[in-house]
Amino acid sequence: LVASFFAPVFALILNLGSRYLLSHWRLFVAGWLPPGAWTVAIDCVGQQQRVWRFPQTFLTGVATLPPDSSGVGLLKLDIAAVYLVSTFAVTGTGAIILAAAQEFAAQRQRQRGGEASEAGRAGAAEGEQEPETLWHLGLFILHGAAPALAE
């Protein structure tokens, strides 16, 4: 059930971010694992303190931590999966944007370096460069996922 609801999000993240996963894997892991573990831990504390509870009819019944005094396990596998998947949906998107921004800046720097050396050899003054905007970054990200749409 969790996978079916988040499948479109995963597909989008995979399509947009697959070229960054290997080169920026630390960014994805560091951005996802601490917040994901934190939300799962907070859920356990919330259940232990009886701040909220999840009806057993909506859960698989698989608990990953031993039960508390009332016989209910504090960390339910399906709830942990929901928190981890939803955290990845947010942090994965952020990691794609940060990784793409790094590569976009590096590419622009290389282009400017090449243009500056060509202008210097020709003896021409360097012209004003168009400033990069979020629109340009969005096109850069989209170009990696769907080059025909970014043209």
N, C-alpha and C positions, 0 to 999 in steps of 0.2 A: 504494500500500500504506500509506504514511504517512497519507494523507488518510482512508483507510477506518478506520484504528484510532483516529484522533483526531476523526473527524466527530462523534461524540456529545458530546465535550468542547467542540468548537467550537460546536455547536448550543446547548449549555447556556450557554456564555459569551455567545453572541450573544443568546439569549433573555433572560438575566438582565441583561446589560450594554449592550444596544443603546441604551437611553435615556441612558447615560453616555458613550458613545463620542465624540460631538461636543463635549459640554461639558467633558470631562476627557481629551481625546485625548493631551495631553502626559503625563499620568499613565500611560496605557497604553504610550506609546512609550518614555518614560524608564524604566519598569519592565521593559520587555521587551527593548529593543535592547541595552543594555550587558550584561546577564547572558547574553543569547543569543549575542552576539558573543564574550563571554568563553568560554563553553562550546565554541564552535566553534574558537576559537584554542587552547584547552587540548587539544582533540582533535588538532589538527594537531601540537602539540608532542609529545603522547603517541605519535602514530604516528611522528614523526621520531625520537624517542628509543627506538623499538621497545618501549615500555611495553605497547602492545597493537596489534593489527592486526585488520582486518576481512577475512574471506575474500572473494576476488573473486567467488565463486559466489553470494554473497548481495547483491552490489552491482550497480548499473547499469553501472558502468565509467566514468561521467562524472566527471572530475576538474576542479575549477575552478582549481587552482593547478598550476604546472608540476611535472613529476615530479622526485623526488629522485634521488640517485645510483643507486638500484636500479631506476629506471624507473617507480616508483609515485607517482602524484599524492597529495599529503598531504591535500588537502581534497576529499573526495568529496561530490558534490552531494546524494546521498540521505542521507548521514550528517549533513551540515549541516542538511538539512531536518528530520530527526528531532530534532536538538538545538534548532533554532529553534521547532519546533512544540511540543515538550514544555515548553520554557521559557515559551512563550506560555500554555500551559494552566495553569501555576502562577501566573505573574505577571498574567495576565488576570483570574484569579479574585481575586487580591489587589487589583488595581486596581478591580474592581467593588466590593469591600467598602469600600475607602477612599473611592471616589467616593460610594457610597451613604451612608456614615457622614457625609460632609460635607453632603450634601443633607438627610439625616435631622436632623442637628443644626441646620441652618438652618431647616428647617420647624418643628421644635420651638421654636426661639427665636422665630419669628414667631407661633406659636400662644400661647406664654407672654406675649409682648408684647401681643397682642390681649386675652388674658384678664386681664392685669394692668390694662390701661387700662379695661376694662369693670368690673372690681371696684373700681377707684379711683373711677369715676363713680358707682357705686351706693353707695359709702361702706362697702362690706363689706371685711372683712379677707381677704387672700389666703390660700387654703387650701394645704395641703401638696400638692405635685405628686408624682405617681407617678414614681419614678426610671426612666429608660430602661435597658433591659437589652439583651443581645445578642438575646434573643427578639424584642424590638420592632424591632431593626434587621433581623433576618431576615424578619420580616413585611413590613417596608417594602420590602425587596428583592424578595420574592416578590410583593408587590402590583403591582409594575411589570411582572412577567413573566406572572403569572396571577392577576388580581384576584379571581376567584371562589374560589381556594384560600386566599387571605389573609384572607378575611372571617371 
